[in-house]
Amino acid sequence: MIAIRVIGWTIAIVFLSLSFAVIYYWAPAVKKHRWHWLTVGGAVGIAGWLLASLGLRIYLHFFNNYSVIYGSLGAVIILLTWFYITGLMILLGAEINSEIEAAAAEKTTYRKNASARCQLHRWQESSRPGAYFQPMNQAMSAAGRH
């Protein structure tokens, strides 16, 4: 009995991981798609989805008044709530992936422009008034004449 539940949860997590990977592959508006089975955002989204689904299940187990109050519409309300939680976790994972990719792109751009910033700094230093005489002033200071 326990082995069947473990196998069922494993299959559910693999299917969920595949679903998140497919969504995160096709959903972003990028020119070049890259396939990842599991990303940080995907892992957070999956974990959040599992916890939220478990929380909804516990809530419905202890506070199940929907069918008494709403009749057959109670099932629709529960299903729509679960869809909302699912969409929220997909968006949360996508936002985390987006921020990670933006930070990586910014870091790459910063490294590429490092030599240009260094050259600009040298040019700014050399265009300062009196910068032409700075090496001579430093030599005189070292000799104790200035």
C-alpha positions as MATLAB code, in Angstrom:
seq = 'MIAIRVIGWTIAIVFLSLSFAVIYYWAPAVKKHRWHWLTVGGAVGIAGWLLASLGLRIYLHFFNNYSVIYGSLGAVIILLTWFYITGLMILLGAEINSEIEAAAAEKTTYRKNASARCQLHRWQESSRPGAYFQPMNQAMSAAGRH';
ca = [
       0.000    0.000    0.000;
       2.789    2.451    0.872;
       4.784    1.463   -2.210;
       1.809    2.251   -4.439;
       1.455    5.704   -2.881;
       5.188    6.405   -3.294;
       5.038    5.328   -6.937;
       1.928    7.446   -7.471;
       3.582   10.544   -5.946;
       6.736    9.951   -7.963;
       4.757    9.729  -11.198;
       2.799   12.845  -10.233;
       5.998   14.818   -9.542;
       7.588   13.676  -12.818;
       4.432   14.634  -14.729;
       4.306   17.973  -12.915;
       7.970   18.610  -13.693;
       7.354   17.822  -17.351;
       4.326   20.132  -17.398;
       6.260   23.024  -15.861;
       9.202   22.409  -18.222;
       6.929   22.497  -21.290;
       5.216   25.677  -20.093;
       8.536   27.365  -19.308;
       9.908   26.301  -22.700;
       7.059   27.668  -24.844;
       5.639   30.521  -22.742;
       8.471   33.102  -22.718;
       8.662   35.413  -25.722;
      12.318   34.767  -26.529;
      14.066   34.156  -29.835;
      16.040   31.158  -28.667;
      14.374   28.495  -26.528;
      16.425   26.249  -24.252;
      15.063   23.072  -22.704;
      15.542   22.526  -18.971;
      13.919   19.629  -17.174;
      14.067   21.445  -13.872;
      14.853   25.067  -13.100;
      14.940   26.944   -9.820;
      11.610   28.576  -10.634;
      10.198   25.225  -11.667;
      11.289   23.627   -8.402;
       9.783   26.487   -6.375;
       6.590   26.333   -8.451;
       6.283   22.563   -8.049;
       6.969   22.683   -4.314;
       4.525   25.560   -3.891;
       1.905   23.769   -5.944;
       2.275   20.584   -3.905;
       2.075   22.477   -0.605;
      -0.868   24.612   -1.731;
      -2.731   21.568   -3.057;
      -2.110   19.734    0.196;
      -3.288   22.784    2.143;
      -6.445   23.006    0.033;
      -7.066   19.317    0.571;
      -6.694   19.677    4.358;
      -8.932   22.758    4.331;
     -11.634   20.936    2.376;
     -11.385   17.913    4.648;
     -12.019   19.923    7.830;
     -14.210   22.753    6.518;
     -16.239   21.141    3.741;
     -19.423   23.205    3.742;
     -19.412   24.009    0.044;
     -21.762   21.220   -0.967;
     -24.226   22.128    1.804;
     -24.222   25.836    0.972;
     -23.772   25.846   -2.802;
     -24.973   22.402   -3.771;
     -23.395   21.052   -6.955;
     -21.736   24.435   -7.629;
     -19.487   23.763   -4.639;
     -17.405   21.380   -6.751;
     -17.008   24.069   -9.416;
     -15.882   26.601   -6.809;
     -13.333   24.142   -5.412;
     -12.049   23.316   -8.903;
     -11.702   27.012   -9.812;
      -9.842   27.658   -6.556;
      -7.451   24.836   -7.378;
      -6.968   26.242  -10.915;
      -6.191   29.636   -9.388;
      -3.577   28.107   -7.072;
      -2.061   26.222  -10.013;
      -1.817   29.374  -12.144;
      -0.335   31.327   -9.257;
       2.418   28.757   -8.737;
       3.200   28.653  -12.470;
       3.529   32.442  -12.507;
       5.649   32.459   -9.347;
       8.085   29.952  -10.863;
       8.187   31.862  -14.151;
       8.949   35.124  -12.336;
      11.805   33.501  -10.424;
      13.240   32.104  -13.677;
      12.875   35.505  -15.336;
      14.749   37.281  -12.535;
      17.544   34.702  -12.594;
      17.946   35.056  -16.375;
      17.893   38.865  -16.144;
      20.577   38.832  -13.443;
      22.727   36.451  -15.502;
      22.353   38.643  -18.607;
      23.231   41.765  -16.613;
      26.309   40.067  -15.183;
      27.424   38.990  -18.662;
      26.883   42.486  -20.045;
      28.781   43.996  -17.126;
      31.764   41.716  -17.794;
      31.727   42.472  -21.525;
      31.758   46.202  -20.882;
      34.494   46.063  -18.223;
      37.290   46.902  -20.660;
      35.289   49.781  -22.127;
      34.657   51.154  -18.626;
      38.365   50.831  -17.824;
      39.324   52.732  -20.988;
      36.724   55.406  -20.254;
      38.088   55.803  -16.736;
      41.644   56.212  -18.083;
      40.418   58.801  -20.582;
      38.551   60.691  -17.856;
      41.638   60.642  -15.647;
      43.849   61.898  -18.468;
      41.439   64.697  -19.399;
      41.558   66.191  -15.898;
      43.322   69.560  -15.659;
      46.925   68.993  -14.697;
      46.803   65.282  -15.445;
      49.603   65.682  -17.963;
      51.958   66.782  -15.211;
      50.785   64.185  -12.697;
      53.607   61.673  -13.334;
      56.165   64.442  -12.923;
      54.470   65.642   -9.724;
      54.474   62.107   -8.336;
      58.178   61.740   -9.113;
      58.951   65.045   -7.426;
      56.891   64.048   -4.381;
      58.754   60.789   -4.113;
      62.068   62.645   -4.287;
      60.903   65.055   -1.578;
      61.062   68.156   -3.765;
      57.403   69.041   -3.896;
];
